[in-house]
Amino acid sequence: MERVYVIPLRDAKKAPRTKRSPKATRVVREFIQKHMKSDQVKLDASVNETIWERGIQKIPPKIKVKATKEEDGSVLVTLA
């Protein structure tokens, strides 16, 4: 199963400035767990690089990703 999501990262903006990128990574992971109904979520390096592109303090307001559910139930998240 393959789906494309636009994930808002507004909740990560509420975190302290020095913890925003790690928080944004957790927000993406939790969003995919909720919508794809899987506990095993693997983020591609491109997703991580997009979040960290401007450093730890300045995260993008939203990110467009493609989530692919594998046969074993794990989900791979790549940049759309």
PyMOL Python script that loads the backbone (N, CA, C, O; Angstrom):
from pymol import cmd

cmd.read_pdbstr("""\
ATOM      1  N   MET A   1       0.849  -1.167   0.000  1.00  0.00           N
ATOM      2  CA  MET A   1       0.000   0.000   0.000  1.00  0.00           C
ATOM      3  C   MET A   1       0.901   1.238   0.000  1.00  0.00           C
ATOM      4  O   MET A   1       1.906   1.295   0.708  1.00  0.00           O
ATOM      5  N   GLU A   2       0.524   2.202  -0.793  1.00  0.00           N
ATOM      6  CA  GLU A   2       1.340   3.411  -0.933  1.00  0.00           C
ATOM      7  C   GLU A   2       0.445   4.640  -0.848  1.00  0.00           C
ATOM      8  O   GLU A   2      -0.576   4.721  -1.532  1.00  0.00           O
ATOM      9  N   ARG A   3       0.825   5.586  -0.015  1.00  0.00           N
ATOM     10  CA  ARG A   3       0.049   6.813   0.151  1.00  0.00           C
ATOM     11  C   ARG A   3       0.978   8.022   0.208  1.00  0.00           C
ATOM     12  O   ARG A   3       2.134   7.921   0.620  1.00  0.00           O
ATOM     13  N   VAL A   4       0.442   9.170  -0.218  1.00  0.00           N
ATOM     14  CA  VAL A   4       1.190  10.428  -0.161  1.00  0.00           C
ATOM     15  C   VAL A   4       0.519  11.324   0.875  1.00  0.00           C
ATOM     16  O   VAL A   4      -0.697  11.513   0.846  1.00  0.00           O
ATOM     17  N   TYR A   5       1.306  11.870   1.781  1.00  0.00           N
ATOM     18  CA  TYR A   5       0.800  12.737   2.842  1.00  0.00           C
ATOM     19  C   TYR A   5       1.553  14.064   2.839  1.00  0.00           C
ATOM     20  O   TYR A   5       2.740  14.117   2.519  1.00  0.00           O
ATOM     21  N   VAL A   6       0.843  15.137   3.202  1.00  0.00           N
ATOM     22  CA  VAL A   6       1.476  16.414   3.517  1.00  0.00           C
ATOM     23  C   VAL A   6       1.370  16.552   5.031  1.00  0.00           C
ATOM     24  O   VAL A   6       0.279  16.740   5.569  1.00  0.00           O
ATOM     25  N   ILE A   7       2.496  16.461   5.707  1.00  0.00           N
ATOM     26  CA  ILE A   7       2.513  16.440   7.170  1.00  0.00           C
ATOM     27  C   ILE A   7       2.820  17.836   7.693  1.00  0.00           C
ATOM     28  O   ILE A   7       3.886  18.381   7.405  1.00  0.00           O
ATOM     29  N   PRO A   8       1.895  18.430   8.465  1.00  0.00           N
ATOM     30  CA  PRO A   8       2.172  19.741   9.061  1.00  0.00           C
ATOM     31  C   PRO A   8       3.139  19.587  10.236  1.00  0.00           C
ATOM     32  O   PRO A   8       2.995  18.680  11.056  1.00  0.00           O
ATOM     33  N   LEU A   9       4.110  20.470  10.305  1.00  0.00           N
ATOM     34  CA  LEU A   9       5.104  20.411  11.379  1.00  0.00           C
ATOM     35  C   LEU A   9       4.922  21.560  12.370  1.00  0.00           C
ATOM     36  O   LEU A   9       5.869  21.959  13.048  1.00  0.00           O
ATOM     37  N   ARG A  10       3.704  22.087  12.449  1.00  0.00           N
ATOM     38  CA  ARG A  10       3.433  23.206  13.349  1.00  0.00           C
ATOM     39  C   ARG A  10       3.650  22.833  14.812  1.00  0.00           C
ATOM     40  O   ARG A  10       4.103  23.659  15.604  1.00  0.00           O
ATOM     41  N   ASP A  11       3.326  21.587  15.173  1.00  0.00           N
ATOM     42  CA  ASP A  11       3.494  21.172  16.566  1.00  0.00           C
ATOM     43  C   ASP A  11       4.960  21.210  16.994  1.00  0.00           C
ATOM     44  O   ASP A  11       5.263  21.460  18.161  1.00  0.00           O
ATOM     45  N   ALA A  12       5.855  20.966  16.063  1.00  0.00           N
ATOM     46  CA  ALA A  12       7.283  20.993  16.388  1.00  0.00           C
ATOM     47  C   ALA A  12       7.770  22.424  16.617  1.00  0.00           C
ATOM     48  O   ALA A  12       8.782  22.631  17.288  1.00  0.00           O
ATOM     49  N   LYS A  13       7.064  23.408  16.071  1.00  0.00           N
ATOM     50  CA  LYS A  13       7.448  24.816  16.282  1.00  0.00           C
ATOM     51  C   LYS A  13       7.245  25.234  17.731  1.00  0.00           C
ATOM     52  O   LYS A  13       7.851  26.205  18.184  1.00  0.00           O
ATOM     53  N   LYS A  14       6.397  24.510  18.469  1.00  0.00           N
ATOM     54  CA  LYS A  14       6.132  24.837  19.869  1.00  0.00           C
ATOM     55  C   LYS A  14       7.268  24.376  20.781  1.00  0.00           C
ATOM     56  O   LYS A  14       7.350  24.794  21.936  1.00  0.00           O
ATOM     57  N   ALA A  15       8.136  23.521  20.265  1.00  0.00           N
ATOM     58  CA  ALA A  15       9.269  23.025  21.052  1.00  0.00           C
ATOM     59  C   ALA A  15      10.315  24.130  21.195  1.00  0.00           C
ATOM     60  O   ALA A  15      10.331  25.069  20.400  1.00  0.00           O
ATOM     61  N   PRO A  16      11.183  24.028  22.194  1.00  0.00           N
ATOM     62  CA  PRO A  16      12.279  24.995  22.302  1.00  0.00           C
ATOM     63  C   PRO A  16      13.121  25.003  21.029  1.00  0.00           C
ATOM     64  O   PRO A  16      13.226  23.989  20.339  1.00  0.00           O
ATOM     65  N   ARG A  17      13.718  26.149  20.724  1.00  0.00           N
ATOM     66  CA  ARG A  17      14.448  26.313  19.458  1.00  0.00           C
ATOM     67  C   ARG A  17      15.504  25.240  19.228  1.00  0.00           C
ATOM     68  O   ARG A  17      15.695  24.777  18.103  1.00  0.00           O
ATOM     69  N   THR A  18      16.185  24.849  20.292  1.00  0.00           N
ATOM     70  CA  THR A  18      17.284  23.902  20.131  1.00  0.00           C
ATOM     71  C   THR A  18      16.824  22.447  20.053  1.00  0.00           C
ATOM     72  O   THR A  18      17.658  21.545  19.989  1.00  0.00           O
ATOM     73  N   LYS A  19      15.513  22.204  20.057  1.00  0.00           N
ATOM     74  CA  LYS A  19      14.999  20.832  19.985  1.00  0.00           C
ATOM     75  C   LYS A  19      13.992  20.657  18.858  1.00  0.00           C
ATOM     76  O   LYS A  19      13.277  19.655  18.832  1.00  0.00           O
ATOM     77  N   ARG A  20      13.916  21.595  17.932  1.00  0.00           N
ATOM     78  CA  ARG A  20      12.867  21.570  16.916  1.00  0.00           C
ATOM     79  C   ARG A  20      13.046  20.474  15.870  1.00  0.00           C
ATOM     80  O   ARG A  20      12.079  19.783  15.547  1.00  0.00           O
ATOM     81  N   SER A  21      14.224  20.296  15.344  1.00  0.00           N
ATOM     82  CA  SER A  21      14.410  19.267  14.315  1.00  0.00           C
ATOM     83  C   SER A  21      14.197  17.855  14.862  1.00  0.00           C
ATOM     84  O   SER A  21      13.539  17.050  14.203  1.00  0.00           O
ATOM     85  N   PRO A  22      14.728  17.525  16.039  1.00  0.00           N
ATOM     86  CA  PRO A  22      14.414  16.202  16.591  1.00  0.00           C
ATOM     87  C   PRO A  22      12.914  16.023  16.850  1.00  0.00           C
ATOM     88  O   PRO A  22      12.369  14.940  16.636  1.00  0.00           O
ATOM     89  N   LYS A  23      12.258  17.075  17.306  1.00  0.00           N
ATOM     90  CA  LYS A  23      10.815  17.017  17.550  1.00  0.00           C
ATOM     91  C   LYS A  23      10.065  16.825  16.232  1.00  0.00           C
ATOM     92  O   LYS A  23       9.100  16.063  16.183  1.00  0.00           O
ATOM     93  N   ALA A  24      10.491  17.503  15.163  1.00  0.00           N
ATOM     94  CA  ALA A  24       9.849  17.361  13.855  1.00  0.00           C
ATOM     95  C   ALA A  24       9.980  15.930  13.342  1.00  0.00           C
ATOM     96  O   ALA A  24       9.048  15.402  12.735  1.00  0.00           O
ATOM     97  N   THR A  25      11.114  15.307  13.578  1.00  0.00           N
ATOM     98  CA  THR A  25      11.303  13.910  13.183  1.00  0.00           C
ATOM     99  C   THR A  25      10.323  13.011  13.928  1.00  0.00           C
ATOM    100  O   THR A  25       9.744  12.098  13.340  1.00  0.00           O
ATOM    101  N   ARG A  26      10.136  13.269  15.222  1.00  0.00           N
ATOM    102  CA  ARG A  26       9.173  12.484  16.002  1.00  0.00           C
ATOM    103  C   ARG A  26       7.749  12.727  15.525  1.00  0.00           C
ATOM    104  O   ARG A  26       6.946  11.794  15.492  1.00  0.00           O
ATOM    105  N   VAL A  27       7.415  13.979  15.149  1.00  0.00           N
ATOM    106  CA  VAL A  27       6.076  14.301  14.650  1.00  0.00           C
ATOM    107  C   VAL A  27       5.784  13.521  13.370  1.00  0.00           C
ATOM    108  O   VAL A  27       4.690  12.979  13.211  1.00  0.00           O
ATOM    109  N   VAL A  28       6.750  13.462  12.462  1.00  0.00           N
ATOM    110  CA  VAL A  28       6.578  12.706  11.212  1.00  0.00           C
ATOM    111  C   VAL A  28       6.355  11.231  11.526  1.00  0.00           C
ATOM    112  O   VAL A  28       5.456  10.603  10.967  1.00  0.00           O
ATOM    113  N   ARG A  29       7.169  10.683  12.413  1.00  0.00           N
ATOM    114  CA  ARG A  29       7.061   9.262  12.768  1.00  0.00           C
ATOM    115  C   ARG A  29       5.698   8.950  13.402  1.00  0.00           C
ATOM    116  O   ARG A  29       5.071   7.948  13.056  1.00  0.00           O
ATOM    117  N   GLU A  30       5.236   9.808  14.332  1.00  0.00           N
ATOM    118  CA  GLU A  30       3.947   9.593  14.996  1.00  0.00           C
ATOM    119  C   GLU A  30       2.785   9.732  14.017  1.00  0.00           C
ATOM    120  O   GLU A  30       1.814   8.981  14.102  1.00  0.00           O
ATOM    121  N   PHE A  31       2.873  10.684  13.091  1.00  0.00           N
ATOM    122  CA  PHE A  31       1.835  10.881  12.082  1.00  0.00           C
ATOM    123  C   PHE A  31       1.690   9.627  11.217  1.00  0.00           C
ATOM    124  O   PHE A  31       0.576   9.169  10.961  1.00  0.00           O
ATOM    125  N   ILE A  32       2.807   9.083  10.773  1.00  0.00           N
ATOM    126  CA  ILE A  32       2.782   7.892   9.922  1.00  0.00           C
ATOM    127  C   ILE A  32       2.289   6.680  10.713  1.00  0.00           C
ATOM    128  O   ILE A  32       1.540   5.865  10.175  1.00  0.00           O
ATOM    129  N   GLN A  33       2.689   6.546  11.971  1.00  0.00           N
ATOM    130  CA  GLN A  33       2.198   5.443  12.798  1.00  0.00           C
ATOM    131  C   GLN A  33       0.684   5.493  12.924  1.00  0.00           C
ATOM    132  O   GLN A  33       0.017   4.461  12.849  1.00  0.00           O
ATOM    133  N   LYS A  34       0.144   6.677  13.112  1.00  0.00           N
ATOM    134  CA  LYS A  34      -1.303   6.838  13.280  1.00  0.00           C
ATOM    135  C   LYS A  34      -2.055   6.542  11.984  1.00  0.00           C
ATOM    136  O   LYS A  34      -3.055   5.824  12.002  1.00  0.00           O
ATOM    137  N   HIS A  35      -1.590   7.084  10.869  1.00  0.00           N
ATOM    138  CA  HIS A  35      -2.341   6.991   9.621  1.00  0.00           C
ATOM    139  C   HIS A  35      -2.111   5.686   8.859  1.00  0.00           C
ATOM    140  O   HIS A  35      -2.986   5.249   8.111  1.00  0.00           O
ATOM    141  N   MET A  36      -0.960   5.066   9.036  1.00  0.00           N
ATOM    142  CA  MET A  36      -0.692   3.801   8.343  1.00  0.00           C
ATOM    143  C   MET A  36      -0.890   2.593   9.266  1.00  0.00           C
ATOM    144  O   MET A  36      -0.773   1.450   8.824  1.00  0.00           O
ATOM    145  N   LYS A  37      -1.189   2.841  10.541  1.00  0.00           N
ATOM    146  CA  LYS A  37      -1.464   1.797  11.525  1.00  0.00           C
ATOM    147  C   LYS A  37      -0.329   0.769  11.622  1.00  0.00           C
ATOM    148  O   LYS A  37      -0.540  -0.437  11.496  1.00  0.00           O
ATOM    149  N   SER A  38       0.858   1.281  11.846  1.00  0.00           N
ATOM    150  CA  SER A  38       2.031   0.426  11.999  1.00  0.00           C
ATOM    151  C   SER A  38       2.991   1.055  13.007  1.00  0.00           C
ATOM    152  O   SER A  38       3.165   2.273  13.043  1.00  0.00           O
ATOM    153  N   ASP A  39       3.610   0.202  13.824  1.00  0.00           N
ATOM    154  CA  ASP A  39       4.565   0.698  14.811  1.00  0.00           C
ATOM    155  C   ASP A  39       5.981   0.787  14.256  1.00  0.00           C
ATOM    156  O   ASP A  39       6.816   1.510  14.799  1.00  0.00           O
ATOM    157  N   GLN A  40       6.253   0.061  13.185  1.00  0.00           N
ATOM    158  CA  GLN A  40       7.595   0.039  12.604  1.00  0.00           C
ATOM    159  C   GLN A  40       7.666   1.034  11.450  1.00  0.00           C
ATOM    160  O   GLN A  40       7.179   0.761  10.353  1.00  0.00           O
ATOM    161  N   VAL A  41       8.278   2.192  11.707  1.00  0.00           N
ATOM    162  CA  VAL A  41       8.384   3.246  10.700  1.00  0.00           C
ATOM    163  C   VAL A  41       9.859   3.539  10.453  1.00  0.00           C
ATOM    164  O   VAL A  41      10.614   3.796  11.391  1.00  0.00           O
ATOM    165  N   LYS A  42      10.263   3.500   9.187  1.00  0.00           N
ATOM    166  CA  LYS A  42      11.641   3.810   8.805  1.00  0.00           C
ATOM    167  C   LYS A  42      11.637   5.077   7.957  1.00  0.00           C
ATOM    168  O   LYS A  42      10.975   5.135   6.921  1.00  0.00           O
ATOM    169  N   LEU A  43      12.376   6.086   8.398  1.00  0.00           N
ATOM    170  CA  LEU A  43      12.479   7.330   7.645  1.00  0.00           C
ATOM    171  C   LEU A  43      13.682   7.259   6.712  1.00  0.00           C
ATOM    172  O   LEU A  43      14.779   6.877   7.122  1.00  0.00           O
ATOM    173  N   ASP A  44      13.466   7.625   5.471  1.00  0.00           N
ATOM    174  CA  ASP A  44      14.541   7.668   4.487  1.00  0.00           C
ATOM    175  C   ASP A  44      15.483   8.827   4.823  1.00  0.00           C
ATOM    176  O   ASP A  44      15.080   9.779   5.490  1.00  0.00           O
ATOM    177  N   ALA A  45      16.708   8.750   4.375  1.00  0.00           N
ATOM    178  CA  ALA A  45      17.691   9.805   4.641  1.00  0.00           C
ATOM    179  C   ALA A  45      17.253  11.136   4.034  1.00  0.00           C
ATOM    180  O   ALA A  45      17.557  12.191   4.589  1.00  0.00           O
ATOM    181  N   SER A  46      16.542  11.105   2.902  1.00  0.00           N
ATOM    182  CA  SER A  46      16.106  12.351   2.263  1.00  0.00           C
ATOM    183  C   SER A  46      15.106  13.112   3.136  1.00  0.00           C
ATOM    184  O   SER A  46      15.117  14.342   3.164  1.00  0.00           O
ATOM    185  N   VAL A  47      14.245  12.384   3.847  1.00  0.00           N
ATOM    186  CA  VAL A  47      13.286  13.030   4.759  1.00  0.00           C
ATOM    187  C   VAL A  47      14.051  13.701   5.894  1.00  0.00           C
ATOM    188  O   VAL A  47      13.775  14.848   6.245  1.00  0.00           O
ATOM    189  N   ASN A  48      15.003  12.987   6.458  1.00  0.00           N
ATOM    190  CA  ASN A  48      15.804  13.525   7.551  1.00  0.00           C
ATOM    191  C   ASN A  48      16.603  14.747   7.104  1.00  0.00           C
ATOM    192  O   ASN A  48      16.681  15.736   7.833  1.00  0.00           O
ATOM    193  N   GLU A  49      17.195  14.685   5.916  1.00  0.00           N
ATOM    194  CA  GLU A  49      17.984  15.814   5.415  1.00  0.00           C
ATOM    195  C   GLU A  49      17.112  17.034   5.148  1.00  0.00           C
ATOM    196  O   GLU A  49      17.557  18.162   5.357  1.00  0.00           O
ATOM    197  N   THR A  50      15.880  16.830   4.692  1.00  0.00           N
ATOM    198  CA  THR A  50      14.969  17.952   4.445  1.00  0.00           C
ATOM    199  C   THR A  50      14.606  18.647   5.751  1.00  0.00           C
ATOM    200  O   THR A  50      14.550  19.876   5.807  1.00  0.00           O
ATOM    201  N   ILE A  51      14.360  17.873   6.793  1.00  0.00           N
ATOM    202  CA  ILE A  51      14.027  18.462   8.097  1.00  0.00           C
ATOM    203  C   ILE A  51      15.225  19.231   8.655  1.00  0.00           C
ATOM    204  O   ILE A  51      15.061  20.319   9.207  1.00  0.00           O
ATOM    205  N   TRP A  52      16.421  18.673   8.513  1.00  0.00           N
ATOM    206  CA  TRP A  52      17.625  19.267   9.089  1.00  0.00           C
ATOM    207  C   TRP A  52      18.321  20.256   8.158  1.00  0.00           C
ATOM    208  O   TRP A  52      19.373  20.791   8.506  1.00  0.00           O
ATOM    209  N   GLU A  53      17.750  20.506   6.981  1.00  0.00           N
ATOM    210  CA  GLU A  53      18.404  21.311   5.947  1.00  0.00           C
ATOM    211  C   GLU A  53      18.866  22.690   6.437  1.00  0.00           C
ATOM    212  O   GLU A  53      19.968  23.133   6.112  1.00  0.00           O
ATOM    213  N   ARG A  54      18.025  23.354   7.209  1.00  0.00           N
ATOM    214  CA  ARG A  54      18.368  24.706   7.679  1.00  0.00           C
ATOM    215  C   ARG A  54      18.786  24.716   9.147  1.00  0.00           C
ATOM    216  O   ARG A  54      18.763  25.761   9.797  1.00  0.00           O
ATOM    217  N   GLY A  55      19.163  23.568   9.656  1.00  0.00           N
ATOM    218  CA  GLY A  55      19.660  23.501  11.023  1.00  0.00           C
ATOM    219  C   GLY A  55      18.617  23.003  12.003  1.00  0.00           C
ATOM    220  O   GLY A  55      17.522  22.586  11.626  1.00  0.00           O
ATOM    221  N   ILE A  56      18.992  23.060  13.279  1.00  0.00           N
ATOM    222  CA  ILE A  56      18.141  22.508  14.325  1.00  0.00           C
ATOM    223  C   ILE A  56      16.982  23.440  14.679  1.00  0.00           C
ATOM    224  O   ILE A  56      15.958  22.983  15.187  1.00  0.00           O
ATOM    225  N   GLN A  57      17.131  24.743  14.416  1.00  0.00           N
ATOM    226  CA  GLN A  57      16.132  25.710  14.861  1.00  0.00           C
ATOM    227  C   GLN A  57      15.067  26.033  13.823  1.00  0.00           C
ATOM    228  O   GLN A  57      13.929  26.329  14.185  1.00  0.00           O
ATOM    229  N   LYS A  58      15.413  25.982  12.534  1.00  0.00           N
ATOM    230  CA  LYS A  58      14.492  26.440  11.483  1.00  0.00           C
ATOM    231  C   LYS A  58      13.998  25.251  10.665  1.00  0.00           C
ATOM    232  O   LYS A  58      14.633  24.845   9.692  1.00  0.00           O
ATOM    233  N   ILE A  59      12.867  24.705  11.070  1.00  0.00           N
ATOM    234  CA  ILE A  59      12.300  23.555  10.368  1.00  0.00           C
ATOM    235  C   ILE A  59      11.310  24.027   9.308  1.00  0.00           C
ATOM    236  O   ILE A  59      10.778  25.132   9.416  1.00  0.00           O
ATOM    237  N   PRO A  60      11.053  23.216   8.290  1.00  0.00           N
ATOM    238  CA  PRO A  60      10.043  23.599   7.295  1.00  0.00           C
ATOM    239  C   PRO A  60       8.648  23.554   7.922  1.00  0.00           C
ATOM    240  O   PRO A  60       8.421  22.770   8.844  1.00  0.00           O
ATOM    241  N   PRO A  61       7.705  24.381   7.440  1.00  0.00           N
ATOM    242  CA  PRO A  61       6.360  24.385   8.023  1.00  0.00           C
ATOM    243  C   PRO A  61       5.576  23.107   7.742  1.00  0.00           C
ATOM    244  O   PRO A  61       4.719  22.718   8.536  1.00  0.00           O
ATOM    245  N   LYS A  62       5.864  22.450   6.616  1.00  0.00           N
ATOM    246  CA  LYS A  62       5.216  21.176   6.292  1.00  0.00           C
ATOM    247  C   LYS A  62       6.133  20.397   5.368  1.00  0.00           C
ATOM    248  O   LYS A  62       7.066  20.949   4.785  1.00  0.00           O
ATOM    249  N   ILE A  63       5.855  19.102   5.241  1.00  0.00           N
ATOM    250  CA  ILE A  63       6.694  18.237   4.419  1.00  0.00           C
ATOM    251  C   ILE A  63       5.797  17.236   3.694  1.00  0.00           C
ATOM    252  O   ILE A  63       4.869  16.683   4.285  1.00  0.00           O
ATOM    253  N   LYS A  64       6.080  17.008   2.414  1.00  0.00           N
ATOM    254  CA  LYS A  64       5.296  16.068   1.609  1.00  0.00           C
ATOM    255  C   LYS A  64       6.076  14.766   1.488  1.00  0.00           C
ATOM    256  O   LYS A  64       7.201  14.750   0.989  1.00  0.00           O
ATOM    257  N   VAL A  65       5.467  13.668   1.952  1.00  0.00           N
ATOM    258  CA  VAL A  65       6.150  12.380   1.964  1.00  0.00           C
ATOM    259  C   VAL A  65       5.290  11.299   1.312  1.00  0.00           C
ATOM    260  O   VAL A  65       4.072  11.432   1.187  1.00  0.00           O
ATOM    261  N   LYS A  66       5.963  10.227   0.902  1.00  0.00           N
ATOM    262  CA  LYS A  66       5.286   9.051   0.370  1.00  0.00           C
ATOM    263  C   LYS A  66       5.556   7.908   1.333  1.00  0.00           C
ATOM    264  O   LYS A  66       6.712   7.584   1.605  1.00  0.00           O
ATOM    265  N   ALA A  67       4.487   7.289   1.857  1.00  0.00           N
ATOM    266  CA  ALA A  67       4.612   6.181   2.794  1.00  0.00           C
ATOM    267  C   ALA A  67       4.239   4.882   2.088  1.00  0.00           C
ATOM    268  O   ALA A  67       3.168   4.774   1.491  1.00  0.00           O
ATOM    269  N   THR A  68       5.128   3.903   2.161  1.00  0.00           N
ATOM    270  CA  THR A  68       4.915   2.610   1.519  1.00  0.00           C
ATOM    271  C   THR A  68       4.933   1.521   2.580  1.00  0.00           C
ATOM    272  O   THR A  68       5.920   1.350   3.295  1.00  0.00           O
ATOM    273  N   LYS A  69       3.818   0.780   2.676  1.00  0.00           N
ATOM    274  CA  LYS A  69       3.727  -0.304   3.653  1.00  0.00           C
ATOM    275  C   LYS A  69       4.219  -1.596   3.013  1.00  0.00           C
ATOM    276  O   LYS A  69       3.752  -1.997   1.947  1.00  0.00           O
ATOM    277  N   GLU A  70       5.172  -2.240   3.684  1.00  0.00           N
ATOM    278  CA  GLU A  70       5.779  -3.469   3.172  1.00  0.00           C
ATOM    279  C   GLU A  70       4.931  -4.681   3.568  1.00  0.00           C
ATOM    280  O   GLU A  70       3.952  -4.550   4.302  1.00  0.00           O
ATOM    281  N   GLU A  71       5.316  -5.851   3.077  1.00  0.00           N
ATOM    282  CA  GLU A  71       4.608  -7.105   3.376  1.00  0.00           C
ATOM    283  C   GLU A  71       4.640  -7.436   4.873  1.00  0.00           C
ATOM    284  O   GLU A  71       3.660  -7.946   5.417  1.00  0.00           O
ATOM    285  N   ASP A  72       5.766  -7.147   5.536  1.00  0.00           N
ATOM    286  CA  ASP A  72       5.903  -7.489   6.954  1.00  0.00           C
ATOM    287  C   ASP A  72       5.249  -6.470   7.882  1.00  0.00           C
ATOM    288  O   ASP A  72       5.311  -6.628   9.101  1.00  0.00           O
ATOM    289  N   GLY A  73       4.627  -5.432   7.337  1.00  0.00           N
ATOM    290  CA  GLY A  73       3.927  -4.443   8.151  1.00  0.00           C
ATOM    291  C   GLY A  73       4.732  -3.196   8.447  1.00  0.00           C
ATOM    292  O   GLY A  73       4.188  -2.237   8.994  1.00  0.00           O
ATOM    293  N   SER A  74       6.012  -3.176   8.105  1.00  0.00           N
ATOM    294  CA  SER A  74       6.815  -1.979   8.337  1.00  0.00           C
ATOM    295  C   SER A  74       6.516  -0.943   7.254  1.00  0.00           C
ATOM    296  O   SER A  74       6.087  -1.288   6.153  1.00  0.00           O
ATOM    297  N   VAL A  75       6.746   0.318   7.579  1.00  0.00           N
ATOM    298  CA  VAL A  75       6.445   1.417   6.663  1.00  0.00           C
ATOM    299  C   VAL A  75       7.734   2.162   6.344  1.00  0.00           C
ATOM    300  O   VAL A  75       8.483   2.531   7.248  1.00  0.00           O
ATOM    301  N   LEU A  76       7.991   2.383   5.057  1.00  0.00           N
ATOM    302  CA  LEU A  76       9.142   3.159   4.604  1.00  0.00           C
ATOM    303  C   LEU A  76       8.648   4.524   4.149  1.00  0.00           C
ATOM    304  O   LEU A  76       7.763   4.613   3.299  1.00  0.00           O
ATOM    305  N   VAL A  77       9.214   5.587   4.709  1.00  0.00           N
ATOM    306  CA  VAL A  77       8.803   6.953   4.398  1.00  0.00           C
ATOM    307  C   VAL A  77       9.895   7.613   3.564  1.00  0.00           C
ATOM    308  O   VAL A  77      11.043   7.715   3.995  1.00  0.00           O
ATOM    309  N   THR A  78       9.520   8.062   2.358  1.00  0.00           N
ATOM    310  CA  THR A  78      10.454   8.757   1.476  1.00  0.00           C
ATOM    311  C   THR A  78       9.877  10.112   1.109  1.00  0.00           C
ATOM    312  O   THR A  78       8.692  10.370   1.320  1.00  0.00           O
ATOM    313  N   LEU A  79      10.712  10.969   0.564  1.00  0.00           N
ATOM    314  CA  LEU A  79      10.268  12.285   0.134  1.00  0.00           C
ATOM    315  C   LEU A  79       9.451  12.145  -1.147  1.00  0.00           C
ATOM    316  O   LEU A  79       9.851  11.431  -2.067  1.00  0.00           O
ATOM    317  N   ALA A  80       8.311  12.824  -1.205  1.00  0.00           N
ATOM    318  CA  ALA A  80       7.450  12.733  -2.400  1.00  0.00           C
ATOM    319  C   ALA A  80       7.845  13.769  -3.425  1.00  0.00           C
ATOM    320  O   ALA A  80       7.236  13.845  -4.492  1.00  0.00           O
TER     321      ALA A  80
END
""", "prot")
cmd.dss("prot")
cmd.show_as("cartoon", "prot")
cmd.util.cbc("prot")
cmd.orient("prot")
